[in-house]
């Protein structure tokens, strides 16, 4: 039986060097789930689909870019990969490095990474180092050390990450038969919004699939693209997008402008409320940052700033809820305890 990942399926459309040696965990092919209940909750009159990237092998969209970046690194003889991360990149880089037989080094901002993500990086064998600073400080460090030593940087400033992540746009068009009217997604370091826009443009040139308008959503406490200047001390419960200096910020703004879309901010309260609502109405549990795109969409629709009648909308949910379960568990009360008797159970639930 043959097993193939994204580089086999879409490799001919990706700008990868000939020396690339595919390293795959069968990433991609994530579902596009109709969200009928949530669409009704927002007022109805449009089709809403969730591109659930939390069903990639390490639980986030990062696997799409990492299969390309690590495959290129392996092919040119690299022995070590390195990244700065708020969590998802760390787990993905470590997993693909392990698959390829490479060493992985991860720098994380001290105290700013969800336990579920850090556990993944450790489980896959990464050397994890905490930086007494922000994600942006960590990214500066890994960029400097990768220039000085033969260590492959696999953050989204690596162009092959963008190539791999374009495949999500291809999959959406393949499933729907065309591009949606709107694409909503979280924006942190801005590699994903850059990738999606590049993918949609490429597919439109090849297959005339059309182009979506793009709604990028940052967390209000980490919204440099909305504010128009860097944020030195970003703060948000949505740790995956807690970034004050996006590496691909200019490309993100360009994607929004070219698509006739925009980049907005959602508060932590709106993000957490959407995380709970999505789970309650659709049975889809995502990490807080993943709910940002939908939170922004709901706010725009509710304030009549976005006309969605008869439109088809895709919201990208970037990571699984298991990445950051503490957000849920620390707010819950202890489950009720009953004795092992039928009448006690009846009293409790009926």
N, C-alpha and C positions, 0 to 999 in steps of 0.2 A: 504494500500500500504506500502511495506517495503522500508526503506531508509537505505542504507549501504555505508560506506566509506572504506578506505584502510585496516583498521584492520579486517573488515569482509572479504574482498576479499583475502588478503594475510597474515592474522594473523597467519596461521599455519606455515608460512615460517619465521616468525619474532621471535627473542629471547626476548620475553616479559614475565614478571612474571605473575603468575596465578592470582594475586590480581588485575591486570589491569582492569579498567572499561572504556570501549570505550567512547571517546568524539570525535565526528565527525561533520564536516561541509560539508560532502560529497566531501572531497578533492580527488585529484588524477584523473586518467582517462583523463589526458590532451592530446590534439591531437598531432599527429606526422604529421606535415604539409609538403608536398613536396615543395621544393623551386627550381623550374625549372629555373626561371628567374635569380635568384642569382647564381645558378650553372653555367649557361651560361656566366654570367658576369665574373666569375672567370676563365673561359676558357673551361668549359664543360668537357664531357667525364666521368662524375661520377654522382651518385645519391646523392642528398642532402636533408635531412629532418630536420625540426625544431621541437624540442620537446619544445612546448610553455608552460612553467610552470607558465607564467603570468596569466593563466586562472584558477589557484587554487583560493579558496574562498577569501583569502586576497591579491591576486595578485602576489604571489611569491611561489617558491618551498618550502619555509620554512614550509608550512602547512603539508607537508608529515611527517617531523620529529616531528612537534609539536603535531599532533594527538597522536603519540605514547608517547611522553614525558609527556604530560598533562594527558593522560589516565592512565599512570603508577602512576603519582603523586596523582591523585584523588583516585585511588584504594588503596593507602597506607595511605590515610587520610591526605594528605597535604592540607593546607588551603591557602598557598601563593606560587606563583612562581616568579622567578626573572631572568632577563637576562641583559647582555650588548648587545648593538646593534648599527649598523650603519643604521638601519631603518626597514628592512624587518622582522627580528626576533622579533622586538618590536611589530609590528602590529600583527604578527601571534600569539605570546605568549599571547598578550592581548585578542585577539579574542577567542582563545581556553580556556583561563582562564574564560572569561565571560560565555562561553558556559557551563563550568563545575561548575560555581558558586564559583570560586576561586578569590582571590585578585591577581593582577599582578603589579609588580614593574619593571620599565625599566630604565636602565642607558644608556645615550647616550653621545658621545663626543660633547662638546659644539661647535655649528656652523657647524657640519659635517654631519648632517642628512637632507635629502631632505624633504621639507615641506609635500609632499604627504604621506610620510611614517610616519612622526611624527603625522600628522592628524589622521591616522588610529589608532595608539596606543591610542591617546586621545579619539577618538570616542568610542573605545571598553572599555574605563574606566580605563586604566592603570594609575598608579602613575608614572609620568615621571620625572626623575631627570637628569640634565645635569652635566657632570663631566668636570672640567677644565683640560682637558688632552685628550689623544687619546683613541681609542677603546680599545687598549691593557690595558690602565690604568683602564678603566671601567670594563673590564673582570676580572682583578686581584681583584678588589673590590668586585664584586658579588661572586667570588669564595671564598673569605675570609669570607664574611658575611653568605654565605650558609653553611660554615663549623661551624660557631659559633652559628647560630640560625637554627631553623627548618623551613627553607625556601628552596624550591626546585629550584635548578639551571637548567634552560632549554636551555642553550647554547649548541652548538654542542659537547662540551666535555661531555655532558650527553649521555651515550651510547644508550639510547632509541631513541634519535634523529637520529642517524645513522641507526638504524633498520628501522625506518619509511621511511627514504629517499632512502633506497635500492629499494623501490617499483618502482621507476622511471625506473630503469634498467629492472625490471621484465616486466613492461608495454611495453618498447621498444622491447624486445624479443617476447612478446606475439603478438605485432602488425606486426613486420617484419618476424616473424617465426624463427629468429636467431639474434645473436648480429651483429651490424654493423661492418664494417672494421675499422672505426675510430670513436671515440667519442670526440667531442670538447666542452669544457666548461670553464667558468670563474673560477678563483681560488682566494678566499679571505682568509677566516679563514680555508679553506681546508676540511671542513666537507663533502661537496657535492661530491668532487672527490673521497674522501675516501669511501663514501656510494655507489656511482655508481660502483666502482671497486669491492667492497664486494658483491653487488647485482649480477653483471655479473658472478663473480666466483661461487656464490651459484647456480645460474640458470644453469650454464654450468655443474656443478656437477650433478644436478637433471635431466636436460633435454638435455644435450649435445648441447647447443645453440652456443657454441664457445665464444671467447673472443675478444673484440675490442682492438685496440691500442688507448691509451688515450693521447690527446693533451690538456694540461691544460694551461690556459692563464691568467697571472697576468697583472695588469696595470703597466706600466714602472715606475711610481712614487711610487709604493707600491709592489715591486717584490722581497721580501726576499728569496724566493725559487730559483729564477733565479740568484740573486747576491751571494747567499751562506751565508748571514748573515742578522740579523734583521735590519729593517728600523725604526729608532726612530721617524722620522717625515714624515710618508707617506702622499703623496699628489697626488690626481687624481680626475678628474670629475666623475669617476666611484665610487661614494661614497660607494656602497655596497661591494666593494672589497678593500677599503682603509684601509688595515690592515698590520701592519709591523711585527707582530709576530704571525703567524698562529698557532692556538691551535693544529691543526692536520697536521702540516707541514711535519713531518716525514712520516706519513701515505701517504700523497700526493706524496712525492718523491718516496716512495715505489711503489705506484700504477703506476706511470709513468715508473719506471724501470721494474717492473714485466710485464707490458703490452707492453714493447718495444716501449713506447711512449716518451713524453718529456713534460717539462713545460717551456714555453717561456713568453716573455713580449710583450705587444702591447702598443703603445703610446696613449695618450689621443686623438690625432688627428685621428689616425687609428680607435679607438673605436667609436668616434662620427661620423666619416665618414661611418662606417658600420651601425651604428644605423639609419642614414638617408637613406642609400642604401637599407637596409632591409625593411624599411617602404615604400619607393618609388617603389621598384620592386615587393615586395610580399604582401604588405598590412599588415605587422606584425610590430607593434610598441612596442619596448621593452625599458626598462630603459638602460642608458649607460653601466653599468656593464654587463648586459645581452648580449650585443653585443661583448664582449671581446673575447669569444671563436671563433666566426665567423671572427673577425678582425685578430686574430692570424692565423686562417686557411687560409684566403686570402693572408696574408703576406707570409706564408710558401709555398703556391702553386705558388704565383707570383715569388718567388725567386727560384723556382724549388728545394726546400728543402723537399718537400712532394710529393711523387708519388701517384696520386689519380685516374689514369686511371682505369675505370671499377670497381671502388670502391663504396661502399655504406657508406655514412657519415651521422652521426647524430650530430647536434649542439644543445646544451642545452641553451635555452634562459630562464633565471631564474626569471625575473620579468617583469611586464607590464610597458609600457611607462607612464601610468598615475601615477606611483609611483614617477616620477621625471619630471613633465611636464615643469618645469622652464627652463630646458636645451634647449627646443625648443622655448618656448615663448619669452625668453629674447633676442633671436637672430633674431626673425622675425620682419619685418616691419609691420606697421599697414595696414590692408586690405584696398584696394581702396574703396572710397565712390562714389556712383553714385545716381542721383535723381531717383525717382520711375517712370521712363519712359522707354519704350521698346527700343527706338533708343539709349538711353544712355547705356543700357545694351549691345546692339548689338555692339556698338563702343568699349566697354570695353573688350568683350570676342571674338569678331570676327575680 
